């Protein structure tokens, strides 16, 4: 097993109650298990957020490069609104 380090944490009452409830309900063997599961989930969520942020930065860089190279079109709000309305109108409706 990996090295273990003991930490003391302070939580709001509602969060502590949620952890205790999960243990008492048999979902987890201990409060430590609940916290470890929550941290694993957080790490996955954080990794996805960082990937999305990198993709967004890449898109911004591409857009800025397009502007610098003169690859731009005139902004036409009316055309964008009309396209959006058409897309909405063409959506299948569920009965």
Buried (B, 14 or more C-beta within 10 A) or exposed (E): EEEEEEEEEEEEEEEEEBBEEBBEEEEBEEBBBBBEEBEEEEEEEEEEEEEEEEEEEEEEEEEEEEEEEEEEEEEEEEEEEEEEEEEEEEEEEEE
